[in-house]
Amino acid sequence: MAENAITTKELVKKENLVYQKTKLLTDDVMHYCPGCGHGTTHRLIAEIVEEMGIQSEIIGVAPVGCSVLMYNYMNFDMQEAAHGRAPAVATGIKRLLPEKYVFTYQGDGDLAAIGTGETIHACNRGENITMIFINNGIYGMTGGQMAPTTLIGMKSSTTPYGREVSLAGNPLNMTDLIVNLPGTYFVSRQSVHTPGNVRKAKKAIKKAFEYQSLNKGTCFVEVVSNCPAGWKMTPVESNKWLAENMLPFYPLGDLKVPEE
Amino acid sequence: MEEYVLMKGNEAIAEAAIRAGTDGYFGYPITPQSEVLEYLTAARLHERTGMVVLQAESEVAAINMLYGGAGAGKKVLTTSSGPGISLMQEGISYMAGSELPCLIVNVVRGGPGLGTIQPAQSDYFQSTKGGGHGDYRLITLAPASVQEMADFVSLGFDLAFKYRNPVMILTDGALGQMMEKVKFKPQQPRSKKSPHWATTGKTPDRERIFITSLNLDPACQERFNIKLKAKYKEISEKEVRYEKIECDDADYLFVAYGTSSRICQKSIQLARNEGIKVGLFRPITLWPFPYKEIMEMTGQVKGMLSVEMSAGQMVEDVKLAVEAKVKVDHYGRMGGIVHSPEEIVKALKQKIIGG
């Protein structure tokens, strides 16, 4: 052991603490599968809410899908919306509590299939809400069916031979669509499959919350994520697959940034 | 002192909503009720109560905006007609399942499908027997005048918040479109207080609040269903409303609500001119339905005619109420046709007296 190595006794001292679980996450055991991006993204949101000191000013809207139980994990007020309707629910909250921070957290089936209408119109009205869009290209909760964002050739339980355009249509790139709407103020696409990407995603999500107080329009962050269970891969394999297959079709970066 | 004004039923709902201190209106245009949204957007609400009004992209979105606003503890309202109300059923079920209060107005037109834009009473089943999925009940108020269209807005909100349940005003295109005198209540301020169950931001002095209708554990879901059942029982015991007209000496009874109940009053005169003693029993709450009160009439009358602008929907509840003690039948025109007083008297003679 090196001369200057820290002992366990020293390590646990308060002044040596470099990281701890945010108090904005509850102690409920998360139901997410090992390696799933939801847990990481939940933690980022909770950390951001804590850092911004807005626990008493935030109301979240959970979707239907894997993250339907998000309200169990977040130590702040939340509403659970009907499938796809989170942007409408958030609109109702924000219009009546305009001084609060309101956000939706939705998967690809929720935001880009059954809730396409609500997504487009909330973004086009420029509702002053933050929308977090988890895109893992599959319906995780119901057992791995095709999502609107499932890639061409990608296998799912309802495209067992791979998604064929002639049969199942094209994958929908929702973020590319909504970036063109005048009501959106900040649009970014991130991922949480590497530590570096987690840091970048946190930065983008934090901006999407901070900008909300400007009342300039919808702030939208897509998080390209994985689904080890649905994709039938190990967590490590799924992150590799994500980088090689999802990111070429859903490239990362800021799509719309406010002019400084 | 407020004066009487002459106003359409739809406009009366809108003005009454402002006066009741409604916080938010979310709706989508559909005939025959678009005047509500038009009135509210023209009412310069920023100079009055600051009530929020938003034209939603669909009825589906509108009812979910109500969900969000109600979850924030606010008084929220939407209005629509049959096809739009059908689209709202999912949201209504979620609101009942999350115990959220709201007021929904259905200005009924003829159906099924796109149907007609003329008045009908064919959404009785949809409103009183569920409409959406799951075990829930919708408190349903049936106004019969423009004055009641206005009055039932504040009554509806009171019941919605008292029981934390959606309330529907079930009216029709005739009452929505016709002009009548109406006197409004004085302006009530919008509430500054939030109910204890509302998501308004978690402060250090309380636990976090989440609003949901999800119960993955069946035992938990059943407990919730039992709680709802008890609530609906309490509403059934305490909130039945009805009106009896010329019933004291009646040998026969019309049972009718809304527009039909008004036509029946003319039919009563026509029948009594011929020596037929008929009265009117008008349910004001369609759910809870006045089963007991109608049952009590079986000791006095020989038969009842349920008069509705439908193929016969409320008649099933009237039959349930009387337990086959007297003859019950239905009469009603459909598809936007409104029955005449003479047709109703003829039906009473054929189906009840002579039948």
Interface residues (C-beta under 8 A of the other chain):
Chain A: T26 Q55 S56 E57 I58 I59 V61 A62 V68 L69 Y71 N72 M74 N75 F76 D77 M78 Q79 E80 A81 A82 R85 A88 V89 A90 T91 G92 I93 K94 R95 L96 L97 K100 G117 E118 H121
Chain B: D23 G24 F26 V52 L54 A56 E57 S58 V60 A61 A62 N64 M65 L66 Y67 G68 G69 A70 G71 A72 K74 V76 E90 G91 Y94 S98 T199 T200 G201 K202 T203 P204 R208 I209 F210 I211 T212 S213 L214
